[in-house]
Amino acid sequence: MTVAPETTDLKVQLRLDDAWFTVCDLSALLPGRGVAALLPDGRQAAVFHDRAGNLHALDNRDPFTGAAVLSRGLTGTHRGRPFVASPLLKQRFDLTSGQCLDDETVRVRAYEVRMA
């Protein structure tokens, strides 16, 4: 038997400058996995719904390689901080702040996220 994914009317939105931008339905996010969202300026955001039920979004571009792959990284926690590990070189980025946990001089943009 196949179980249909739960559907809701809830949308995931990112704050871009002074406005909220809808990126997807909440039902499109699986806990522990990311999705890439195309932003109006052509950049991409990596959007995550963690296993604790929190939403996070970072720039999708891995600053170490230039590839847009963070949405495909593995999620986890380190000392209570949720992170995504790049699937290429495995650097970990704090999902709340965008700070690289393996190189304090590197950070990616973190977006404010909400359900609406």
Buried (B, 14 or more C-beta within 10 A) or exposed (E): EEEEEEEEEEBBBBEBEEEBBEBBBBBBBEEEBBBBBEBEEEBBBBBBBBEEEEBBBBBBBBBBEEBBBBBBBBBBEEEEBBBBBBBBEEBBBBBEBBBBBBEEEBBBEBBEBEEE
